[in-house]
């Protein structure tokens, strides 16, 4: 996709508005009631994100100008998972059936309003269903899929629109059968279930949390396989780690949208005296125009020294301060579409021109970004890329006068951990910190040589989508700790430190990257060179398109 200039953007907005009032495929319409038929009323159009092409194949889309995602993508995901499980024959018994529980809407405390709902990621991966309170059954032997939906009472229609019949769900989500959740026991029996596999195999390596185990009436009649459930956990994580061709199209789309929205934020929210949240509002508006009504995480829109707060923008610090003249901005925002999210960070000077101090820090981070991206390819251990980014920034910051001494000695002392206290990157997909950052059975704690929270520490494979996000920050308490650490303080030029600390705050550059057979392709398309950034902020055009994305062939 290509969004291009502001003129092209205006055309897009007009087409998008027209699409919102356009009619959907007749296949998405509901059956008419007897009274409606007497009045010769057309069926009410609902279920608008699911439509059908001329061959009656369902797809997800947010309307004209947005990406069409065939629901067969999820069928292929189911097939791929079952093939992996059948290959793990020693862990999976005969008659194994996977049981997944979808997400639920939750009330805001004791009120009658709900928290923002998002489908559970594994359920989204295998079924692509937007409705809450569903169960999914998947027979391992042949990937037969049954969607179990929650029946809705008549009164639901008054508040939320017509109830969709099971036939609609079967057609819309390309599954083999549809039944009610109350029929789970009978459907499992009809599938010949001799053991049931659930996602109880492990905890999320980033949050430390586990998914709740599915519950249904008659569950006690079936054996929940511990060994098989562990295999399910490991294999669904590994499946999600390697993106299919259709998933890569989605990842490119959310990057295209995010890139355009970042550029508009750079142009609109660039004046001193504005509040930081104007950048967030601009990004979300531009993303919504292109069908991305959610962001994959809370927007981080720091300025000045607040750019050093890694997860700024949380409820206690909601991107609310005034942007000062001469400061740097750090904007970390990613659009989400059909559950898949981008994760993009741009850093730039508020006034549109990089000062000498800005150039020293931004240049070091950009050099690290390029060094890593040029080295990425299948077979490379991402832990080595983390170390490469640290070494590159140390060399660059030494050249600009912040550090003195041997870079080898700085690496041995762990100096950069005070100035980049996070890992180089992570997996990306249905979650911003996606699963599969470590191979099954391996955790971050297994390599004590890396002090930072490195969310991706494994050998790279073709088809992985990852982030490359080096950064350099002057975080008050960490700078103080660095100066108190005698081994590290000896490397620091204090005068230069205070000069950069005051002027910069923090810089991060974050690209989303897909690993190719010979290297990598950058999905993100925003200005990165300092001259490019200054030109765009001065009004130069910047076209967002796949043809402009950088690609590298590693040595």
Secondary structure by P-SEA (a helix, b strand, c coil): cccccaaaaaaaaaaaaaaaaccccccccccccaaaaaacccccccccccccccccbbbbcccccbbbbbaaaaaaaaaaaaaaaaaaccccccbbbbbbbbbbbbccccccccccccccaaaaacccccccbbbbbbcccccbbbbbbbbbcccccccccccccaaaaaaaacccccccccaaaaaaaaacccbbbccccccccccccccccccccccccccccaaaaaaaaaaaaaaaacccaaaaaaaaaaaaaaaaaaaaaaacccccccccaaaaaaaaaaaaaaccccccccbbbbccccccccccccccccccccccccbbbbbbbbbbcccbbbbbbbbbbccccccaaaaaaaaaaaaaaaaaaaaccccccaaaaaaaaaaaaaaaaaaaccccccaaaaaaaccccccccccccccccccccccccccccccccccccccccccccccccccbbbbbcccccccaaaaaaaaacaaaaaacaaaaaaaaaacccbbbbbbbbbbcccbbbbcccccccaaaaaaaaabbbbbbccccbbbbbcc
